[in-house]
Amino acid sequence: MTGRVLHIDLSARTSHVQDREELFQKWIGGVGVASQLLLENCPPGTAYADSPIILATGPFNMYYPCCAKTVAMFKSPLTGDLGESYAGGKLSMGMRLAGHDAVIITGRLSQPHYLLIQDDHVEFRDAHALWGLSARATGRILKEKAPGEGRRSILRIGVAGENQVRYAMVVVDTVRHFGRLGLGCVMGAKMLKGIVITGTHSYVVPSVKDYREMYRRVYDLVLKTGRMDKYDILGTSKNVLALNELRGLPTRNFSSSHFEGAEGISGERFADEVLVGKHSCVPCPIGCIHIGMLRVQFDPQRRDYGTVYVPYDYEPIFALGSNLGIGNTSDLLQLIERADMLGLDAMSVGGVLGWATEAFNKGVITARDLAGLSPRWGDVEDFLKMMDYIASPPNEFYTVAGRGVKALGDRYGGSEFAVHFNGNEAAGYHTGPASLVGQLAGLRHSHLDNAGYSLDEKALASPMTPTQIGQAIAKEDNWRAILNSLVICLFARPVFTPDVVIDSFRAIGQERTLEELSRVAELTFEARMRFKVQQGFDISRLEPPPRLLERLSPHGHIDKKDVTEAIGAWQKAHKMA
């Protein structure tokens, strides 16, 4: 890596390039480097609107198949501490071509703009005409206006980000997203509607022969061993029926873990009824991005229809499907498409809609709070209207709803069925204690921090003690810190085993040892935890969601004492206690 970091000051409307080669040498790249840049540029007490936005790539980006991710780090408007999100698409390619291993965006704009980054040149372009437009319309216009077709990446926000919904997301190259923890809200607070990045840089490797051999080895592992077939054939939507059979599929705001309508929203049903294409990130040979066709009526009187293409995977299927009692592909695609248009994170808005429906049915909130709506499970029309209201709030309730289920429970009551971890709405796995502990302890309170759900599935055949769960989660925390510093797609973790990682480094001229990477991983964990604590996080105040303790999982009821013991073992493994 070159170690070049592009620093953009929105307030001053200036930019400059820094040489930080030593930072990448020590911290590898990706989340390792981004953690340090976040600590350098976001002191304690920083408001989320003043948070820096850090984008960082890793040493494997563009060199190997499935190494297509970019990490974004910022202060989360949703949780108040660590914001960390990953997106594929063409972004890592765009940053490579522009010659930057990382980008730091600080300050705020006084009026709407988007950024055009071409190599070292940064142009601040007026975005008044884009403000108020959907993420899709914004992307379409930027494609027409910005140069670099085929060599660029386009990031943009919807009206949810403009109106600072705390879980607003960023659309990346139409079908990928920085989804969780509110990066779109931060961009909206900075009046930054979008970012286009492109360039003309090229790269060489020390030995073309060694690199070709290693590339072919990785390529064959990806395509010829079956390790990644799941993601190409059905994608993560394959999880729907598997989790439902396991009785780990969250349903109707986690009130159940089995959905009677699962067949209607399964990966198999999507493929048979609406699948029209598969997309890949650059440079990946796996078409894990599954695209569904949605027929939309624009004018009932004239019978005018159009076709909209919507990316889908397991998480939005759970959050806007089983979690809301939606049991067919057409209604579900409408909800996913609306979230994309508005720029709402599907998991968080699904959690909010689930809480609101249960709260209304229990009399905690009224139709007046809901601006005249009376949501029922499976009622797609009211859910669509509620999403519009969350993105552009007409009253106090929807303003609070834009802050997440924790804020709703605190303001209206119903905290006992507000399912979140430190303010971040829960992912779609009620598989047992490891999933709960993994999301509770994970630094971004995500199932992707450590995949506790996979431990639960293994533990059904070979039971684990709470201490073993905590230790296993800590070990996975560290290994994923390595993979996220590279930055590879976590779908490819069966491919990038330790020996493949070390050999891949060597083929591009870098000598690293597994011991060295392990040390960096633990230090990266410590850096991110330090940032959380600086911003007010207190691990002693972590509490598991009551709903997940009271509802049966595949392992039965989860004992809070077991959760506490597992968290203690996790802390000890990370040398925190």
Secondary structure, DSSP 8 states (H G I E B T S, - for coil): ---EEEEEETTTTEEEEEE-HHHHHHH-SHHHHHHHHHHHH--TT--GGG--EEEE--TTTTTSTT---EEEEEE-TTTSSEEEEEE-TTHHHHHHHHT-SEEEEES--SS-EEEEEETTEEEEEE-TTTTT--HHHHHHHHHHHSS-TTSEEEEE--HHHHTT-TTB-EEETTTEEE-SS-HHHHHHHTTEEEEEEE-------S-HHHHHHHHHHHHHHHHHSSTTHHHHHTGGGGHHHHHHHHT---BTTTTBS--TTGGGGSHHHHHHHTEEEEE--TT-S---EEEEEEEEEEETTTTEEEEEEEEE-HHHHHHHTGGGT--SHHHHHHHHHHHHHHTB-HHHHHHHHHHHHHHHHTTSS-TTTTTT----TT-HHHHHHHHHHHHS-SSHHHHHHTT-HHHHHHHHS-GGG--EETTEE--S----HHHHHHHHHSTT--GGGT-HHHHHHHHTTS---HHHHHHHHHHHHHHHHHHHHHT--GGGTTTS-HHHHHHHHHHTT----HHHHHHHHHHHHHHHHHHHHHTT--GGG----HHHHHS-BTTBS--HHHHHHHHHHHHHHTT--
